[in-house]
């Protein structure tokens, strides 16, 4: 615990974990540094030393920053201390304020802190007791051996066994002079309503200590060796433990994993079985519904997130819920599907590590997983089932924000069912959208545009025409292109005028009525009709998988044309200056032109990379 000199604030491990769990280092550093996505990390110009080429890197998965130029690095607290020139306590206070976390001031709750330390102490004693019981119990060891759990894994996870006795643990802990109240607060014993006596919570069970990344034992889980119910039992919430705030196995993942992958499974045995076979990046929720706090932990400890729950109905339902929770914090997991009736422990025991690893390559994104499970309900050989399936899937596709992704799934479902793309789009977007967007009536498309004449436009004209087609097709494309290009970046007056009209029309509606747009364009005098014909008379030829690349290449073409045009102008002016003697004003102008030429050349080189 840390204490300030004037205003004492209660800074303990729990508060620090809460701040780190709720901090997104990318968002916080973005308040100080302009960051750009680069692979799995973000880069920018270092705020701690002067540089022209970015060497400052932020890892979202590891929640760390590092500058390869000056060597500065650390976590979010380190960054705030360095950047704001604050001591540790003030940095904690600043971050807590940013995140809306209350920091208790003035009166440090020593009673709560002592209770936490005492709970950790008792839990540690209990874990040793359970472990010693297991090492002496042939029946429990035999059960674990049948589950392919080695002695090494038993020691790594600190597994134990609770005797088939009502009060053996209670008597053991009382022998160490702990009071009834202290032991009860750990959740290890329960007070009887009959005679005020106490009995052990865990009896005749394999014990799984729940350990945090600092090695503290927070609580326990217990599994029966027979068919007694409940199958699993967990510690209740205590001063150090809340099931929704922790993940089983996170302590070993933190120690052994490279944090590239993290795999969410359902149970303790899944984590242990996978770890025993070399999968050191799996974690499990703790006998409760998956929570947003657990989702944030997963985001913090893994770059690639996978879910591998049981393949039964309950497992599928839990997977769908976990996906929904992860999406709230912008985590997009991939889902590993197992054969019916299997859990990860069953699969890896039956098929081995290599086969299990191959499942990652076959994993599904959340849309594919949902569609796969809908498909199980229907026989697509039957027309009625095919229609029901397509309608149900259309509801999922409707919720996808990206029109490119929508188009990809519409194509896929159309190919699988034989139902036309047009019909699926009608189902997703409604008849009004479809009629406005895709009606092929010539009166709608081009009321007064003449047939296209043979024309060979320049590469830049072609790029501008194709970009305009994209922007007319979807508002998302329009907004994406505007992030890189301004109206003035376009060379042709026709493109500029169409851009201006699009900007006005998209302010009022998310869809463009091409008939209205064409009529507005044709009212503008002195425009090249051939250019306009090319914009409206032919469609786009692209695959959904490469549309982003196509748009980016078109943007590059337009930017390069503008830069090269300006470069030629600057070169011409430089040549004029070089041929004559210059006064001071002309000499300054000459120097500015040379600097501008260098800048243009650098920008051209950057775009071409």
Secondary structure per residue as TSV (DSSP state, phi and psi in degrees):
chain	resnum	aa	ss	phi	psi
A	1	X	-	360.0	139.0
A	2	X	B	-112.7	142.2
A	3	X	-	-129.5	133.1
A	4	X	-	-77.2	168.4
A	5	X	S	-77.9	-37.7
A	6	X	S	-106.5	-61.9
A	7	X	S	-98.6	108.9
A	8	X	-	-80.2	124.5
A	9	X	B	-118.8	148.4
A	10	X	-	-84.4	91.5
A	11	X	B	-104.5	105.2
A	12	X	-	-124.3	179.3
A	13	X	H	-59.7	-36.7
A	14	X	H	-62.6	-43.9
A	15	X	H	-65.9	-44.1
A	16	X	H	-62.2	-41.6
A	17	X	H	-63.6	-40.0
A	18	X	H	-63.3	-42.6
A	19	X	H	-65.2	-45.8
A	20	X	H	-67.2	-38.1
A	21	X	H	-66.1	-32.2
A	22	X	H	-94.9	-5.4
A	23	X	-	-88.5	135.4
A	24	X	-	-108.7	106.9
A	25	X	H	-59.7	-31.7
A	26	X	H	-65.4	-46.4
A	27	X	H	-63.3	-42.2
A	28	X	H	-69.7	-45.7
A	29	X	H	-68.3	-28.2
A	30	X	H	-62.5	-20.4
A	31	X	T	-69.0	-19.4
A	32	X	T	-114.7	-28.3
A	33	X	S	-131.9	137.5
A	34	X	-	-77.9	111.4
A	35	X	-	-105.4	146.9
A	36	X	E	-128.4	135.9
A	37	X	E	-63.9	132.3
A	38	X	E	-141.9	99.7
A	39	X	T	67.1	-129.5
A	40	X	T	-90.5	-4.6
A	41	X	E	-114.4	-178.1
A	42	X	E	-123.7	144.5
A	43	X	E	-127.7	157.6
A	44	X	E	-169.4	179.6
A	45	X	-	-77.8	132.6
A	46	X	-	-63.3	131.3
A	47	X	T	-80.9	-4.2
A	48	X	T	-104.7	-7.0
A	49	X	S	-156.2	159.4
A	50	X	-	-77.4	129.2
A	51	X	-	-153.8	152.7
A	52	X	S	-103.4	-26.5
A	53	X	S	-107.8	126.5
A	54	X	-	-59.6	127.0
A	55	X	-	-131.0	7.3
A	56	X	E	-94.2	119.6
A	57	X	E	-119.4	138.3
A	58	X	E	-123.0	126.7
A	59	X	E	-100.4	115.6
A	60	X	T	-69.6	-40.3
A	61	X	T	-68.5	-39.9
A	62	X	T	-90.3	-10.9
A	63	X	T	56.0	45.8
A	64	X	E	-134.9	155.9
A	65	X	E	-123.5	155.9
A	66	X	E	-156.4	138.3
A	67	X	E	-109.2	121.2
A	68	X	T	-78.0	-9.1
A	69	X	T	-85.2	-52.2
A	70	X	T	-107.7	-10.7
A	71	X	-	90.7	-4.0
A	72	X	-	-63.9	145.8
A	73	X	E	-172.4	166.8
A	74	X	E	150.0	-162.7
A	75	X	-	-96.7	-169.4
A	76	X	H	-65.4	-34.8
A	77	X	H	-67.4	-41.5
A	78	X	H	-59.0	-43.1
A	79	X	H	-61.9	-47.0
A	80	X	H	-63.2	-42.7
A	81	X	H	-59.6	-45.2
A	82	X	H	-71.1	-46.8
A	83	X	H	-72.4	-40.1
A	84	X	H	-93.2	-0.9
A	85	X	T	55.9	51.2
A	86	X	-	-114.5	155.8
A	87	X	-	-80.8	177.3
A	88	X	H	-59.5	-46.9
A	89	X	H	-63.3	-44.6
A	90	X	H	-67.5	-33.1
A	91	X	H	-66.9	-40.5
A	92	X	H	-61.3	-44.5
A	93	X	H	-62.7	-42.8
A	94	X	H	-62.8	-46.6
A	95	X	H	-64.6	-41.0
A	96	X	H	-60.1	-41.5
A	97	X	H	-63.0	-42.7
A	98	X	H	-60.1	-37.6
A	99	X	H	-93.5	-3.3
A	100	X	T	72.4	29.3
A	101	X	-	-98.5	127.3
A	102	X	-	-74.6	133.6
A	103	X	-	-113.0	118.7
A	104	X	-	-66.9	126.3
A	105	X	B	-110.4	162.2
A	106	X	S	70.4	-71.8
A	107	X	S	-98.5	99.2
A	108	X	-	-70.0	128.2
A	109	X	-	-79.4	82.4
A	110	X	H	-64.1	-30.3
A	111	X	H	-63.9	-45.3
A	112	X	H	-65.1	-40.6
A	113	X	H	-64.5	-40.7
A	114	X	H	-65.0	-37.5
A	115	X	H	-65.6	-38.6
A	116	X	H	-62.4	-49.0
A	117	X	H	-62.4	-38.9
A	118	X	H	-66.9	-39.5
A	119	X	H	-63.7	-44.6
A	120	X	H	-59.3	-41.1
A	121	X	H	-64.0	-46.7
A	122	X	H	-67.2	-42.1
A	123	X	H	-59.6	-38.4
A	124	X	H	-65.0	-42.6
A	125	X	H	-62.1	-43.6
A	126	X	H	-64.5	-39.9
A	127	X	H	-62.2	-40.7
A	128	X	H	-65.5	-39.5
A	129	X	H	-62.5	-47.5
A	130	X	H	-61.6	-42.2
A	131	X	H	-62.3	-45.0
A	132	X	H	-63.2	-37.3
A	133	X	H	-60.1	-44.4
A	134	X	H	-63.2	-44.3
A	135	X	H	-64.0	-19.4
A	136	X	H	-101.2	-6.0
A	137	X	-	-106.9	105.3
A	138	X	H	-64.3	-35.0
A	139	X	H	-64.5	-46.5
A	140	X	H	-67.4	-41.1
A	141	X	H	-64.5	-36.1
A	142	X	H	-66.0	-39.2
A	143	X	H	-60.9	-45.9
A	144	X	H	-67.9	-36.3
A	145	X	H	-62.6	-39.9
A	146	X	H	-64.8	-28.6
A	147	X	T	-86.5	9.3
A	148	X	T	63.6	32.1
A	149	X	-	-97.2	115.9
A	150	X	-	-79.4	165.8
A	151	X	H	-62.9	-35.8
A	152	X	H	-60.1	-44.3
A	153	X	H	-66.3	-37.6
A	154	X	H	-57.7	-43.5
A	155	X	H	-71.8	-41.0
A	156	X	H	-63.0	-38.8
A	157	X	H	-92.3	-5.2
A	158	X	T	65.7	34.3
A	159	X	-	-63.3	155.8
A	160	X	E	-147.4	-171.8
A	161	X	E	-145.5	132.9
A	162	X	E	-97.8	129.7
A	163	X	-	-65.5	157.6
A	164	X	S	-79.9	68.2
A	165	X	-	-144.8	149.4
A	166	X	S	-78.4	-24.9
A	167	X	S	-146.4	22.3
A	168	X	H	-65.8	-43.5
A	169	X	H	-67.5	-41.6
A	170	X	H	-57.9	-46.8
A	171	X	H	-66.1	-36.9
A	172	X	H	-62.5	-47.0
A	173	X	H	-70.7	-35.3
A	174	X	H	-63.6	-29.8
A	175	X	T	-66.3	-20.3
A	176	X	T	-94.8	16.0
A	177	X	T	69.1	23.7
A	178	X	-	-81.8	143.3
A	179	X	-	-78.8	161.6
A	180	X	H	-57.9	-42.0
A	181	X	H	-63.9	-42.0
A	182	X	H	-64.5	-42.6
A	183	X	H	-69.7	-41.1
A	184	X	H	-61.3	-35.9
A	185	X	T	-66.9	-18.4
A	186	X	T	-80.1	-15.8
A	187	X	T	85.1	3.6
A	188	X	S	-78.9	-22.7
A	189	X	E	-129.0	159.9
A	190	X	E	-127.6	139.6
A	191	X	E	-83.9	131.0
A	192	X	-	-76.3	142.3
A	193	X	T	-80.7	-13.8
A	194	X	T	-81.8	-53.9
A	195	X	T	-132.1	21.0
A	196	X	S	60.8	17.2
A	197	X	-	-86.9	175.9
A	198	X	E	-122.2	149.5
A	199	X	E	-137.9	158.1
A	200	X	E	-70.9	139.6
A	201	X	S	-70.6	-42.7
A	202	X	-	-101.4	123.6
A	203	X	-	-139.1	129.4
A	204	X	S	54.7	51.3
A	205	X	E	-137.4	148.3
A	206	X	E	-69.0	133.7
A	207	X	E	-107.9	133.4
A	208	X	E	-116.8	100.9
A	209	X	E	-63.0	138.4
A	210	X	E	-101.6	113.8
A	211	X	E	-118.7	136.5
A	212	X	-	-85.6	177.4
A	213	X	T	-69.3	-10.1
A	214	X	T	-97.9	-0.2
A	215	X	S	91.8	2.8
A	216	X	-	-77.2	138.5
A	217	X	E	-88.5	114.4
A	218	X	E	-86.1	-36.6
A	219	X	E	-175.5	-163.0
A	220	X	E	-142.3	153.6
A	221	X	E	-119.7	150.0
A	222	X	E	-135.2	136.6
A	223	X	E	-120.1	134.1
A	224	X	E	-71.2	158.9
A	225	X	S	-98.5	-4.3
A	226	X	S	-129.0	-150.0
A	227	X	S	-99.7	15.5
A	228	X	-	-60.8	145.1
A	229	X	S	-110.8	145.1
A	230	X	S	-76.4	150.9
A	231	X	S	-63.2	-45.7
A	232	X	E	-116.9	145.7
A	233	X	E	-137.1	137.1
A	234	X	E	-121.4	158.2
A	235	X	-	-59.3	147.3
A	236	X	-	-75.1	172.2
A	237	X	-	-63.9	136.4
A	238	X	-	-132.9	-172.8
A	239	X	S	-65.3	-20.5
A	240	X	S	-113.5	-5.7
A	241	X	-	-136.5	129.2
A	242	X	-	-137.3	120.6
A	243	X	G	-55.3	-34.5
A	244	X	G	-77.5	-5.1
A	245	X	G	-104.7	-2.2
A	246	X	-	-133.9	165.4
A	247	X	-	-130.9	132.7
A	248	X	B	-72.0	132.8
A	249	X	T	92.0	-4.0
A	250	X	H	-65.2	-30.9
A	251	X	H	-63.2	-40.8
A	252	X	H	-78.5	-35.0
A	253	X	H	-59.4	-43.5
A	254	X	H	-62.0	-30.6
A	255	X	H	-86.1	-39.8
A	256	X	H	-108.6	-27.9
A	257	X	-	-81.1	153.4
A	258	X	-	-87.1	2.4
A	259	X	S	66.5	14.1
A	260	X	S	-69.7	-48.7
A	261	X	E	-116.3	153.6
A	262	X	E	-141.1	133.1
A	263	X	E	-117.2	121.1
A	264	X	E	-92.6	120.9
A	265	X	E	-121.4	176.4
A	266	X	S	-87.3	-39.9
A	267	X	-	-126.8	167.4
A	268	X	H	-57.2	-46.5
A	269	X	H	-64.6	-33.0
A	270	X	H	-61.4	-46.9
A	271	X	H	-61.2	-46.2
A	272	X	H	-67.5	-44.4
A	273	X	H	-61.6	-44.1
A	274	X	H	-65.7	-42.6
A	275	X	H	-62.1	-39.2
A	276	X	H	-63.0	-23.6
A	277	X	T	-106.5	14.8
A	278	X	T	101.1	-2.6
A	279	X	-	-89.0	92.3
A	280	X	T	-98.7	23.7
A	281	X	T	-129.6	27.3
A	282	X	E	-104.3	149.0
A	283	X	E	-139.6	162.9
A	284	X	E	-136.9	148.2
A	285	X	-	-74.2	167.3
A	286	X	-	-110.6	66.6
A	287	X	S	67.0	23.8
A	288	X	S	-143.8	167.1
A	289	X	-	-60.6	143.3
A	290	X	-	-61.0	136.4
A	291	X	-	-115.8	165.7
A	292	X	H	-65.5	-35.4
A	293	X	H	-62.7	-42.4
A	294	X	H	-65.3	-36.1
A	295	X	H	-62.2	-40.3
A	296	X	H	-65.5	-36.3
A	297	X	H	-64.2	-42.5
A	298	X	H	-62.9	-42.2
A	299	X	H	-62.2	-35.3
A	300	X	H	-73.1	-32.5
A	301	X	H	-103.1	0.3
A	302	X	-	-147.1	140.1
A	303	X	S	-80.4	-44.5
A	304	X	E	-108.1	123.6
A	305	X	E	-105.7	128.9
A	306	X	E	-127.3	147.7
A	307	X	E	-119.1	131.6
A	308	X	-	-138.6	80.4
A	309	X	-	-91.3	173.8
A	310	X	-	-58.9	155.3
A	311	X	S	-90.2	4.7
A	312	X	S	-80.1	178.8
A	313	X	H	-59.3	-42.8
A	314	X	H	-63.7	-39.4
A	315	X	H	-65.2	-41.1
A	316	X	H	-64.5	-43.0
A	317	X	H	-62.0	-41.7
A	318	X	H	-66.3	-37.1
A	319	X	H	-63.1	-46.3
A	320	X	H	-61.3	-37.9
A	321	X	H	-68.3	-41.6
A	322	X	H	-63.3	-40.4
A	323	X	H	-59.0	-45.8
A	324	X	H	-60.8	-42.3
A	325	X	H	-68.3	-41.5
A	326	X	H	-64.1	-36.7
A	327	X	H	-63.7	-25.8
A	328	X	H	-63.3	-28.7
A	329	X	T	-113.2	26.3
A	330	X	T	62.4	38.6
A	331	X	-	-105.6	127.8
A	332	X	-	-115.1	91.7
A	333	X	-	-76.6	160.4
A	334	X	E	-107.8	148.6
A	335	X	E	-114.2	131.3
A	336	X	-	-97.5	119.9
A	337	X	-	-95.5	131.8
A	338	X	-	-105.7	158.6
A	339	X	-	-59.1	153.6
A	340	X	T	-53.7	135.3
A	341	X	T	82.9	3.1
A	342	X	-	-109.6	148.1
A	343	X	-	-113.6	172.1
A	344	X	H	-56.8	-37.0
A	345	X	H	-62.3	-45.9
A	346	X	H	-60.3	-46.3
A	347	X	H	-63.5	-47.8
A	348	X	H	-70.3	-28.5
A	349	X	H	-70.9	-36.0
A	350	X	H	-82.5	-36.3
A	351	X	H	-116.0	-15.3
A	352	X	H	90.0	173.7
A	353	X	H	-66.8	-44.0
A	354	X	H	-60.9	-44.8
A	355	X	H	-65.2	-37.8
A	356	X	H	-65.5	-42.4
A	357	X	H	-61.0	-33.3
A	358	X	H	-66.7	-20.9
A	359	X	H	-65.8	-26.1
A	360	X	H	-65.7	-38.0
A	361	X	H	-68.6	-24.9
A	362	X	T	-95.7	5.3
A	363	X	-	-63.7	158.0
A	364	X	B	-112.5	148.6
A	365	X	-	-78.3	175.3
A	366	X	H	-65.4	-32.5
A	367	X	H	-69.6	-47.0
A	368	X	H	-59.7	-38.8
A	369	X	H	-64.9	-44.2
A	370	X	H	-64.1	-43.6
A	371	X	H	-63.1	-42.0
A	372	X	H	-58.3	-42.0
A	373	X	H	-75.6	-29.5
A	374	X	H	-67.1	-39.4
A	375	X	H	-61.5	-32.0
A	376	X	T	-62.6	-21.7
A	377	X	T	-82.9	-13.6
A	378	X	-	-127.7	154.5
A	379	X	-	-103.4	103.3
A	380	X	T	-71.6	-2.3
A	381	X	T	-78.7	-16.5
A	382	X	S	-98.2	134.8
A	383	X	H	-61.0	-45.2
A	384	X	H	-60.0	-44.5
A	385	X	H	-66.3	-38.1
A	386	X	H	-60.9	-42.0
A	387	X	H	-66.8	-45.0
A	388	X	H	-62.5	-42.9
A	389	X	H	-59.4	-48.8
A	390	X	H	-63.7	-40.2
A	391	X	H	-64.2	-40.6
A	392	X	H	-68.5	-41.4
A	393	X	H	-66.9	-35.7
A	394	X	H	-58.6	-32.9
A	395	X	H	-65.6	-35.6
A	396	X	H	-71.2	-45.8
A	397	X	H	-62.4	-33.8
A	398	X	H	-59.9	-31.2
A	399	X	T	-82.5	-7.0
A	400	X	-	-75.0	128.9
A	401	X	-	-76.5	-37.4
A	402	X	-	-77.3	121.9
A	403	X	H	-64.3	-28.5
A	404	X	H	-66.9	-46.4
A	405	X	H	-62.2	-43.1
A	406	X	H	-55.6	-47.1
A	407	X	H	-60.6	-40.6
A	408	X	H	-62.1	-44.8
A	409	X	H	-72.3	-34.5
A	410	X	H	-61.0	-44.4
A	411	X	H	-58.9	-45.7
A	412	X	H	-63.9	-46.4
A	413	X	H	-67.2	-36.7
A	414	X	H	-61.8	-43.3
A	415	X	H	-66.3	-37.4
A	416	X	H	-72.7	-35.2
A	417	X	H	-102.7	-21.8
A	418	X	-	82.3	1.9
A	419	X	-	-81.5	136.3
A	420	X	-	-64.3	152.5
A	421	X	H	-59.5	-40.9
A	422	X	H	-59.4	-42.4
A	423	X	H	-66.6	-39.7
A	424	X	H	-67.2	-40.2
A	425	X	H	-63.4	-38.4
A	426	X	H	-60.1	-43.7
A	427	X	H	-62.8	-37.5
A	428	X	H	-78.5	-45.9
A	429	X	H	-107.1	-10.2
A	430	X	-	92.3	154.9
A	431	X	H	-64.8	-36.9
A	432	X	H	-62.6	-44.3
A	433	X	H	-60.8	-47.2
A	434	X	H	-60.9	-45.0
A	435	X	H	-63.7	-40.9
A	436	X	H	-68.1	-34.0
A	437	X	H	-89.4	-39.3
A	438	X	H	-122.9	4.9
A	439	X	-	-60.0	125.9
A	440	X	-	-92.8	8.3
A	441	X	-	-58.9	128.8
A	442	X	H	-64.8	-27.1
A	443	X	H	-66.0	-32.1
A	444	X	H	-76.2	-44.0
A	445	X	H	-69.8	-46.0
A	446	X	-	-155.6	83.7
A	447	X	S	-62.1	-27.9
A	448	X	S	-141.6	19.8
A	449	X	-	-90.7	132.3
A	450	X	-	-75.0	160.1
A	451	X	-	-56.4	148.8
A	452	X	-	-70.5	132.3
A	453	X	-	-90.6	159.6
A	454	X	-	-61.8	125.2
A	455	X	-	-148.1	133.8
A	456	X	-	-114.1	89.0
A	457	X	-	-71.0	160.1
A	458	X	-	-69.1	166.4
A	459	X	H	-59.5	-38.9
A	460	X	H	-68.1	-42.7
A	461	X	H	-60.2	-43.3
A	462	X	H	-61.3	-42.0
A	463	X	H	-62.9	-43.6
A	464	X	H	-64.2	-41.3
A	465	X	H	-61.8	-47.3
A	466	X	H	-66.6	-37.9
A	467	X	H	-62.8	-40.9
A	468	X	H	-63.2	-38.7
A	469	X	H	-60.2	-45.2
A	470	X	H	-60.9	-44.9
A	471	X	H	-67.3	-32.3
A	472	X	H	-72.9	-34.2
A	473	X	H	-67.0	-43.6
A	474	X	-	-146.0	140.7
A	475	X	H	-65.1	-34.8
A	476	X	H	-59.4	-41.5
A	477	X	H	-63.8	-42.9
A	478	X	H	-56.7	-48.4
A	479	X	H	-68.3	-36.6
A	480	X	H	-63.6	-44.8
A	481	X	H	-67.5	-36.4
A	482	X	H	-67.3	-15.9
A	483	X	T	-70.4	-23.8
A	484	X	T	-111.1	-24.1
A	485	X	-	-128.0	143.3
A	486	X	-	-102.4	166.3
A	487	X	G	-56.2	-41.6
A	488	X	G	-69.4	-12.8
A	489	X	G	-73.2	-19.0
A	490	X	-	-78.9	141.7
A	491	X	-	-84.1	-43.1
A	492	X	S	-82.4	144.4
A	493	X	H	-66.0	-32.9
A	494	X	H	-61.4	-46.0
A	495	X	H	-63.1	-42.6
A	496	X	H	-61.2	-43.0
A	497	X	H	-66.4	-41.6
A	498	X	H	-65.0	-40.5
A	499	X	H	-58.9	-45.4
A	500	X	H	-61.1	-42.2
A	501	X	H	-67.3	-38.9
A	502	X	H	-62.1	-42.1
A	503	X	H	-60.0	-42.0
A	504	X	H	-67.0	-46.5
A	505	X	H	-69.3	-35.0
A	506	X	H	-73.6	-14.3
A	507	X	H	-69.3	-28.3
A	508	X	H	-100.9	-20.6
A	509	X	-	-153.0	152.5
A	510	X	S	-85.8	-8.2
A	511	X	S	-121.6	147.1
A	512	X	-	-101.2	125.1
A	513	X	-	-85.1	106.4
A	514	X	H	-62.4	-33.0
A	515	X	H	-60.6	-45.5
A	516	X	H	-64.3	-43.3
A	517	X	H	-61.8	-45.9
A	518	X	H	-60.2	-45.7
A	519	X	H	-61.1	-37.8
A	520	X	H	-68.2	-39.3
A	521	X	H	-66.2	-41.9
A	522	X	H	-68.9	-15.4
A	523	X	T	-79.1	-14.1
A	524	X	S	-82.4	124.7
A	525	X	T	-75.2	157.9
A	526	X	T	64.1	27.1
A	527	X	-	-94.6	151.2
A	528	X	-	-76.0	109.4
A	529	X	H	-67.3	-30.3
A	530	X	H	-62.4	-42.8
A	531	X	H	-60.6	-45.9
A	532	X	H	-65.5	-39.7
A	533	X	H	-57.0	-43.2
A	534	X	H	-65.5	-33.1
A	535	X	H	-66.4	-42.7
A	536	X	H	-100.7	-12.1
A	537	X	H	-94.9	-10.7
A	538	X	S	-136.7	150.0
A	539	X	-	-87.0	-172.3
A	540	X	-	-97.9	137.6
A	541	X	-	-112.8	101.2
A	542	X	-	-157.1	159.1
A	543	X	-	-98.2	144.3
A	544	X	T	-56.2	-26.8
A	545	X	T	-76.6	-19.6
A	546	X	T	-121.2	14.3
A	547	X	H	-64.1	-38.1
A	548	X	H	-63.0	-41.0
A	549	X	H	-63.5	-41.0
A	550	X	H	-61.6	-48.5
A	551	X	H	-62.2	-44.2
A	552	X	H	-61.4	-39.6
A	553	X	H	-66.1	-39.1
A	554	X	H	-65.1	-41.2
A	555	X	H	-61.2	-43.6
A	556	X	H	-58.4	-42.6
A	557	X	H	-59.9	-45.2
A	558	X	H	-66.2	-43.4
A	559	X	H	-65.3	-42.2
A	560	X	H	-64.9	-39.5
A	561	X	H	-60.9	-45.5
A	562	X	H	-63.9	-43.8
A	563	X	H	-64.0	-43.2
A	564	X	H	-68.9	-34.5
A	565	X	H	-63.6	-46.3
A	566	X	H	-65.5	-36.5
A	567	X	H	-60.4	-43.1
A	568	X	H	-63.5	-39.2
A	569	X	H	-63.3	-44.1
A	570	X	H	-65.2	-42.7
A	571	X	H	-60.3	-40.9
A	572	X	H	-62.2	-43.3
A	573	X	H	-67.5	-38.7
A	574	X	H	-62.3	-42.0
A	575	X	H	-61.9	-38.1
A	576	X	H	-64.5	-44.0
A	577	X	H	-65.1	-36.9
A	578	X	H	-66.8	-23.5
A	579	X	T	-85.7	-3.3
A	580	X	S	-138.0	162.7
A	581	X	-	-76.9	143.6
A	582	X	-	-116.1	140.6
A	583	X	-	-80.3	-179.2
A	584	X	H	-62.2	-42.3
A	585	X	H	-64.0	-43.3
A	586	X	H	-68.4	-34.0
A	587	X	H	-65.1	-40.5
A	588	X	H	-64.4	-40.9
A	589	X	H	-63.8	-40.4
A	590	X	H	-61.3	-45.0
A	591	X	H	-61.8	-40.3
A	592	X	H	-64.0	-38.7
A	593	X	H	-65.6	-40.1
A	594	X	H	-63.2	-43.9
A	595	X	H	-63.5	-39.3
A	596	X	H	-64.2	-40.0
A	597	X	H	-62.1	-43.2
A	598	X	H	-60.1	-44.9
A	599	X	H	-61.5	-43.8
A	600	X	H	-63.0	-44.2
A	601	X	H	-60.7	-41.5
A	602	X	H	-63.5	-41.8
A	603	X	H	-67.4	-40.3
A	604	X	H	-61.7	-45.7
A	605	X	H	-60.8	-39.5
A	606	X	H	-64.5	-41.9
A	607	X	H	-67.9	-36.4
A	608	X	H	-74.7	-17.6
A	609	X	-	-65.9	360.0
